[in-house]
Amino acid sequence: MKAGAAHHQVAAGGARSSPGRAAALRPPSRLLLAVALLLCLAGAERGEGQAAGETGRRAVDVGVILDRTTWLGNVSWACMELALEDFYADARRAGYRTRVRLHLRDTGPSAVDAALAGVDLLKNVRVQAIVGPQTSTQAKFLAELGNKASVPIISFSADSPSRSSSQTPYFIRTAWNDSSQAKAIASLVQKFNWREVVPVIENDDSNTRFIPDLVDALGHVGSRVSYRCKIHSSAGDDEIKGAISSLKGNWTSVFVVRMSYQLALKFFRLAKDEGMMGQGFVWIMAYGLTDIFDVVGSPALDVMNGVVGVEPYVEDTERLQDFKQRWHEKYKRENPGTKLNGPILSGLYAYDTVWALALAAEKAGYVNSDFLPSETNNGSTDFDKINTSKAAEKLHDAFLKTSFFGMTGKFHIQDWKLVSTTYKIINVVGQDRKVIGFWTPGFNISGNLNKKADLYAIIWPGGSDKAPRGWLLPANRTLKIGVPFKPGFGNFIQFENGKATGFCAHVFEEVIHALPYEVPIHYKEFGDGKGESAGTYDSLIYKVYLNEFDAVVGDVTILANRSLYVDFTLPYTESGVRMLVPARDKRQKTAWTFLKPLSADLWLGTGAFFVFTGFIVWFIEHRTNKEFRGPPASQIGSIFYFSFSTLVFAHREKIVNNLSRIAVVVWLFVVLILQQSYTASLSSILTVEQLQPTVTNLDEVIRRGDYVGYLNDSFLPGFLKRLKINESKMIPFNSPEEYNDALSTGRVAVIVDEIPYLKLFLSKYCHNYTMVGPTYKFDGFGYAFPRGSPLTPEISRGILKLASSGRMVELEKEFLYGDTICPDKDDSQTSSSLTLHSFIGLFMITGASSLLALVLHVGITLYNNRTHLISACSQGSWRGSLVIPSKIFHEHDDSFNTRDKDETGIANVDPLVENPWSVSNHIIENFDSDTDMGSPAEGEGTPGREVSNQDPGPPSFAYMHSER
């Protein structure tokens, strides 16, 4: 083995020579000399293969293509040699039937040399696999070569030259996974809520797949890539400074860097000189660059303070520590004066790659390595004549299935690339690199590898531990703000003497001044310099899209088609579109206006209850109150007079019965409420204007063919067309005064405009106009910024603060509406007649009270005369039973009157006054006799006297008093 290894090194040295000699060999015949030398070496290697076969193990030839003039090439080759030594030194593998033999080709950075080396290895050495190359540029041709010969091309550093791995199935990448690395970077961006990222990359094939993966990963977390800064590997200082200037002129301050060590060192040195390594900037290094600190050391640390990097996580095991020590001894022995203290991560990937090849070779078993003729080998070039290898195909399949725990962790190939699931996040602080966290698919960004935790403190560029917001104002730049030309409605926006005034401008300036940083702005009117607008509002918005303006401040409505070109802030005004129409007084004052306060049903109901209440009072008072007695006509008059006189509380009749008093009191309460309601409604009808809109909806306008007005230079013509309004019926206007003239003269029937304009108009002309109809939803006024501008969310938050603090309302009063409140004049504001339904409860109460008083009165009266009723019923005369209640109702009961007389009056009462009970008895007896009821019998005296003698009854209080 040692002899074999020495032979490889000698072969490599013959091909490589020294960096100085390699640099000197640059004549045109270099390729021919190289090919001749490679052919000679191939013959020697075939002889060595035969010697290896004699030892009992079958040799599996593997080609290695490296650039030994680079750190990566030297480190990787040392790791590969140690991998083979370690693998076969293990006693457990003493019985292996195969042995991997490496054939090194030192091609330098040239892609042509790498391709020639690949052809040589396949045609002459007949290798079953090729490890390398180092760069993606070299991998382009070698990947096609591997597909042609069915030989696996295994790279531990270069990326796939194809966007899809299935297009190059024999190209296998055993390094970090760019897709998972992009997810790790995107998670870091999401952690700090950065919305825009700029990749700064070397302009070569190494980023062919990384950048698309990064863009996709950032899109999934809500961030985007505004543009990509590409720098050629051979760029000089002036070209790099130009790229840095373009970065400084952009809003974004978050950069993802991936480039070679030499270019990165030069770039960061110039970026520091330009002040871009200061506070507010974010620099994230993708892996491939983080090894620069191991390779370059202090010069890189000096210019990259505050940089954050992402690199695959490798557990620091005892095996790894032992390997690093042995590698350092070997490397220092072969490369005296080296500054490297250990193998870089790519060297560990090279170690695991060779280890995996040795396992796969044994798993595949020995297969004759003779190449079979290709079906397409009829061409004239060496490439066309390359044959396919069955042994290589079998080794390829076995390699894809190989799995073990290597120096970098678990080695497992999936989709032709190594699965890498864990990354560590480093932070450059001073002369040290600190691990501040990890990324895993389960926890995303975390300060702990095994659980969710916060990141350790990060020191950002400039020495601050506060996370940058992710954007900065472009250096030495004043924002150019476009202001629309506005001939009317100057309260919203107006440009005077180089300054914007009005509500829109004042709100914007209050928000800008409230930001924790200074934003220099300069207003520029969108006019032609001759007192006219330079275009429509849409044209002004498009100027922002073309980067001719940094923002637009004015009465710009947020529309869907405009949002395709710019980003709008949150609206700062009321939204929607309505109609403005004239309002006319609908009052008609006639001789019968006094009837309008009450509806017809309420008039009829009220009259019915007047009569009903008068009847109830008359019925209850008829027996006891002489004022409700007399001829029928007089009693009917008393009913109507009493009931209607209660309307003005002028009834003169005295009420003596408590039941009727109750009914009257309840009724007077109802009358009081009716009277007050009538008075209020009549006053409103006679004195308050009942303004009603002349038009209530656009359908009516379309049907009548009336003209419709709108604000000039707005989006409303298209909106009106969608509402089926003929374009010939539309008339544009510019100012509130023109609105007033057009509506007052009848030139247009309605004005259709946004609510803020209509409210401003009504603050001046509230009396004769009103807003009517439905509100068509729009988003209101907003400020326009370029797509992705970081100022958009900042201004939106400022608008929300103004609105929540009440300051927005104050500004509206100051610049727009003042203290004027102009309510809509719709039908709900007109005075309508009172209806019966509004008073049905009161009528139910008074009706129930009156009916209850009537029932109680009838019951009490019948109860007091029960003896007579019982007597009449016992005699079996049904006619008498019907007449008795009538007689009782019509007989005068003076008992209530005697209570009102004083004691003296009571003493003078004639003791022979008729008693109602005696009358009743007399009537009953006369009905039972066969004599004429019309006159008393001769000698019987008066009926009353006779009845009194027959049934004197109990003496009255007045009679007993007079006897004393």
Secondary structure, DSSP 8 states (H G I E B T S, - for coil): -HHHHHHHHHHHHHHH--HHHHHH--STTHHHHHHHHHHHHHHHHHHHHHHHHHTTSEEEEEEEEE-TTSHHHHHHHHHHHHHHHHHHHSGGGTT-SEEEEEEEEE-TT-HHHHHHHHHHIIIII--SEEE--SSHHHHHHHHHHHHHHT--EEESS---SSSSGGGSTTEEE-S--HHHHHHHHHHHHHHTT--EEEEEEESSGGGTTHHHHHHHHHHHTT-EE---EEE-TT--HHHHHHHHHHHHTSSB-EEEEE--HHHHHHHHHHHHHTTTTSTT-EEEE-TTTTTHHHHT-HHHHHH-TT-EEEEE-----HHHHHHHHHHHHHHHHHSTT----S--HHHHHHHHHHHHHHHHHHHH-------B--TT--SSSTTTT--B-HHHHHHHHHHHT-EEEETTEEEEEETTEE----EEEEEEETTEEEEEEEEETTTEEESSSSS---------TTS--S---SB---TT--EEEEEE--SS-TTT-EEETTEEESHHHHHHHHHHHHSSS---EEEEEEB-SSSSBSS-HHHHHHHHHTTS-SEE-SS-B--TTGGGTEEE----S---EEEEEEEEE-----TTGGGTTB-HHHHHHHHHHHHHHHHHHHHHHTTT-GGG-SSHHHHHHHHHHHHHHGGGT--------HHHHHHHHHHHHHHHHHHHHHHHHHHHHHHS--EEES---HHHHHHHT--EEEESSSSHHHHHHHTT--GGGEEEE-SHHHHHHHHHTTS-SEEEEEHHHHHHHHHHSTTTEEEEEEEE----B--EEETT-THHHHHHHHHHHHHHHTHHHHHHIIIIITT-------GGGS---B-HHHHHHHHHHHHHHHHHHHHHHHHHHHHHTHHHHHHHHHTT-HHHHHHHHHHHHHS---HHHHTTS-HHHHHTS-TT---HHHHHHHHHHHHHSSS-SSS--TTS--HHHHHHHH---S--HHHHHHH-
